[in-house]
């Protein structure tokens, strides 16, 4: 096997398909800091399967493009900023607090309610 001089990879999130996420609901707001279930176009009972399908499509696109390092495209992620909080114990995402975003508007934010640690 010949080593690749400059391996190529996707940087950032792969665009989620329109059938999966409602971009209009993101249009007038900053990225969600808490769960944003309203962004998904698929009902919760089928969401995991739909995200799997979209992930497979993202992987196939990267393979067809000839990328050397393939990613899952972060298809399941609602936002770059809420992914961290959703991976922690001791953080309440269902009953958020409020903080002003950089435009001065209130934005729901996670609340720390206990010892913060990584979920297993």
C-alpha positions in Angstrom: 0.0 0.0 0.0 1.4 3.4 -1.0 1.0 6.1 1.6 -1.1 9.1 0.6 1.0 12.2 0.5 -1.9 14.5 1.5 -4.9 12.6 2.8 -8.2 14.3 2.1 -11.2 14.5 4.4 -14.4 16.4 5.0 -14.0 19.4 7.3 -17.0 20.3 9.4 -20.5 18.8 9.2 -21.9 17.4 6.0 -25.1 19.2 5.0 -28.1 17.3 6.4 -30.7 16.5 3.7 -33.8 18.6 3.4 -36.0 15.6 4.1 -34.3 15.2 7.5 -34.0 18.7 8.9 -36.0 21.9 8.5 -33.5 24.7 7.8 -36.2 27.4 7.9 -36.5 26.8 11.7 -32.9 27.8 12.0 -33.1 30.8 9.8 -33.7 33.5 12.5 -31.8 32.0 15.4 -28.4 31.2 16.6 -27.3 27.5 16.8 -29.3 25.7 19.5 -27.5 25.3 22.9 -30.1 22.7 24.1 -32.1 20.0 22.3 -33.8 21.3 19.2 -36.1 18.4 18.4 -38.3 20.8 16.4 -35.6 20.9 13.7 -36.1 17.3 12.6 -38.7 16.6 9.9 -39.0 13.0 10.9 -41.1 11.8 13.8 -39.1 10.6 16.9 -40.0 6.9 16.3 -38.3 6.9 12.9 -35.6 9.5 13.5 -32.8 7.1 14.3 -33.4 5.1 11.1 -33.6 8.3 9.1 -30.4 9.6 10.5 -28.7 6.2 9.7 -30.0 6.5 6.1 -28.7 10.1 5.8 -25.3 9.0 7.3 -25.0 6.2 4.7 -25.7 8.7 2.0 -23.0 11.1 3.3 -20.5 8.3 3.5 -21.3 7.2 0.0 -20.8 10.8 -1.3 -17.4 11.0 0.4 -16.4 7.6 -1.1 -17.5 8.7 -4.6 -15.5 11.9 -4.2 -12.4 9.9 -3.4 -11.8 11.2 0.1 -9.1 9.3 2.0 -10.6 9.7 5.5 -14.3 9.1 5.7 -16.5 10.6 8.5 -20.1 10.1 9.5 -20.8 13.7 8.5 -22.2 14.6 12.0 -25.7 13.9 10.5 -27.2 13.3 14.0 -26.0 16.6 15.4 -28.5 19.4 15.8 -25.8 22.0 16.5 -22.1 22.2 17.0 -22.7 23.7 20.4 -25.3 21.5 21.9 -23.5 18.2 21.1 -21.2 18.7 24.1 -23.9 19.3 26.6 -26.0 16.4 25.4 -23.0 14.1 26.2 -22.9 15.0 29.9 -24.6 13.9 33.1 -25.5 16.6 35.5 -26.9 18.9 32.7 -30.6 19.5 32.3 -31.5 20.0 28.7 -35.2 19.5 29.1 -35.7 22.5 31.5 -33.2 25.0 30.1 -32.2 28.3 31.6 -32.0 31.4 29.5 -29.0 33.6 28.5 -28.8 36.4 26.0 -27.2 35.5 22.7 -24.8 37.9 21.0 -27.7 39.7 19.3 -29.2 40.4 22.7 -32.1 38.0 22.4 -32.9 35.3 25.0 -31.7 31.8 24.0 -32.3 28.6 25.9 -29.1 27.2 27.5 -28.4 24.0 29.4 -28.6 24.2 33.2 -26.1 22.4 35.5 -28.1 20.5 38.0 -25.5 18.1 39.4 -22.1 16.8 39.2 -20.9 17.2 35.6 -19.3 14.1 34.0 -19.3 12.3 30.7 -22.1 9.9 30.1 -21.1 6.3 29.6 
